[in-house]
């Protein structure tokens, strides 16, 4: 990519409108957490996203994934109502990701049809991502979901994720295990949106009747162009400001 193109991306980032950090929000980010260290397996709640990392990923690349996807969420939320304009929200979310270096197809949604009369979101996530994720990615994803459900120390991560993805009866969230493939950062991204007849804080594990919830999903692979992102990393961090401290929390596995 030539210098002019990088300059264009830097200007795009500078022009993005994102919410100002809220001083009243608690500080969630723990930079020294094992999940963010070089090569370790780990996971994090990243606003309305759940991110899982297989082993062997550098701490820098983990930060790149968390920061770029948080920026896309915040910019999309500033421009569109995440819950009432969900399709437009996702279009802009992927537009931001594409501009900072992610190569990713557009989202194409289909209704998820469970095999029985009930639906458990966590089971649906595993079924949806099994079609595109590797075995290692599925292992860390399953461990992430279990730890978020069972470990009381993860309540802070669960709370921020639930608040950002399902505040009332309409929900939208992203789940993506991340790996490195021959030096490229790759994520298997599932984008989910749903309506339900009630609100549940632990909605991922609630057993919904199929009459009470409708789930739509899209899943595809995304690859981060390191040659591009490395040249705009500082601009992404600057644009986020203190937002990362308020929206990113490691998940203890």
N, C-alpha and C positions, 0 to 999 in steps of 0.2 A: 504494500500500500504506500502511495507516495505521500510526501510531506503535506501537500495541499489537502489530501483526504483526511489525514490525522488532524490537521487544523480544523477541518469541518466538523469532525467528531467532537473535538474539544469545545467548539462553539455550541454544538448541539447539547452537550452536557451542561455547559454554563447557562444555557437558555431554559433548561428544564425547570419546571415549577414543582417544588416538593414542599411538604409541610415543614414549618419551622419546628425544631425540637421543642418538646414541652417540658419545662423545668419540673413540673409536678409529677411526671412519669418516673417510676423507679428505674434505677440503673440495673440492667439485667446482665450486660455483657461482662464476662470474666475472661480476659485475654489469656490468662495463664492456665485455663482449663485444658485438660488432656485432649479433649476433642479437637482443639485448634492447633495442636502441636504437629511437628513433622512426622509423617509416616504412620501415625496412630489411627486406628479406627475411631469413629466418633459420629456425633450427630448434634443438630441444633434446631431449635425453633427460630425461624427468621420471619418475624411478623406472621403472615398467614401461610407460611411455607414450612414444611418439615424437610430437612436436608440431612442425608446420611452419607458418610464418607467411608469408603473401603480403605484398607491399609495401603500405605505407600504414597499418599498424596502429601505434598509439602504444605506447611502452614501458610505459606504465601498463596498458594492456589486455593486453599480452603477459604482464605479471606477474600480472594477474588470472586469466588462463587457467591459467598454470602453478601458481599457488598453490592455486586452487580445486580443480583436478583432482588435485593432490598430496594435499591434505587428504582428498578423497574416497577415494583409494587407501589412505592410511594408516589412516583410520578403519575402512574395510571390512576391511583386513588385521588390525586389532586385534580385530575382532568375529568374523571367519570366516577359515578357512584358505583362502587364495587359490587353492590348487591342488586341494584335496580337497572344498571346498564352493564351487565356482566360481559356480554359479548364485546361491546366496545372497550370495556376495561381490559379484556384479554388481548384484543387487537393492539392496544397501545402498549401493554406490557411486553408483548413480543417485539413490537417496533423499537422500544427502548433497548431491549436485549440485543437485537440485531445491530443497532447503531453503536453499541459499545464493544462488539466483537463476537457475539454469539451467532453461530449458524444454526438456524432452527426453522423447521417448516411451520406454516400457519396451523392454528388449532382447528381441528374438524371434530365436532361433537356428535356423539351418539348416546342415546339413552342406555344406561346399564340395566340389563335384565337379569336379576338374580334367579337362581334355579329353583328356589322355594318361595314360600310366602313371607319370608322375613329377609331383612338386609342388615348386615353389620358392615359399617364403612371400612373398618380395618381389614376385614376379609376381602372386600371388594377392591381395595387398593392393591393388595397382594396379587389378586387375580389379574387385575388390569396391567400391572407392571411386569408380571411374569412373562408377558408376550414380547417385551423388548429389553428387559434387564438381564444382566449376566447372573450366574449363580452366586458369585461373591456379592453383587449388589443386592440380591434378594435376601441373602443371609443378614447383612447389616441392616436392611430395611425392616425385616421381621424383628430383629433385636431392638431397633429403635422404637417400634410400635409397642413392643412388650414392656420396655423400660419406661416409656412415657405413661403407660397404663398402671404399672405395678410399683414403681419406685416413688415414694412420697417426696424424695428430694427433687423430683422433676416437676413439682407442682407449679413452680414459677414459669417453666417453659410451656407447660400445658395451658396455663392461664393466658399467656400472651397469644399463643396460637389460637385458642378458642375465641378470645375476644376479637381478634382480627379476622377470623374466618367464618364465625357463626355467632354473631351477636344477638340475633333474634330467630326468625324462622326461615331465613334464606341464607344459604352458605356458599362460599367459594374458597377453595384452598388449592395449594400445590404440594405435591410430594415428589421428591426426586433423590434417589441414590446417585452418588457421584463417584467416578473412578478416573484413573489416568490410563490411556491407551497409547503406547509408544510416544509418550510425552504430551499428548493432547488431553485436556480436561474434558470429560464427557459426562453428561447427565442424562438419565432416563426420566423424563418429566411427565408426570400425570397431572393434568389440570381437571379439577372437579368442581361441579356446581350442583346444588340441590335445593329443594324446597321440602319443608317438613311441617307437620301439624303442631309441633311443640319445640321448645328450646331445651337442649341438654348440654351441660358443660362438657361432659365426657361423651360427646356425640359419636366419636370414632368407634366406640365399643358398645354403644346402645343397640339393642336388638329392635330395629324398626320393622313394623309391618309394611309390606309393599304398598298397602293402601294409604299409608301415612307419609311416605317419602318418595320423591322422584329424583333420581340421580343421573346426571349427564357427565360424560367424561371424554377426555381426549388424551392421547399419550404419544410421545415421539422422543427421539434422541436429539440432544443439542450438543454442539461442540464449541468450545471457547477458542478463538483465534488468539493465541498468546502474543503473536507479533503485533497485533492491533492493541489488545487490552493492556499490555505492558506499557504502552505509550500514553494511555489515558487513565491508568490506575490512580494516579495522584488526583486527577480531576474528579473521579468518582468519589474518592474519599473526602475531598473538599466539599463536594456538593452534598454528601450525606451529613456532614457535620457531626453533631452529637446524636443523630438519629440511631446510629448503629448501637449505641449504648442502651437505648430504650427498647429496641426491637429484637435483638439477637441474644439468645440464651442457650448455652450448651445443655445437652441432654446426657445425663449420666447413664451409661450402659453397663 
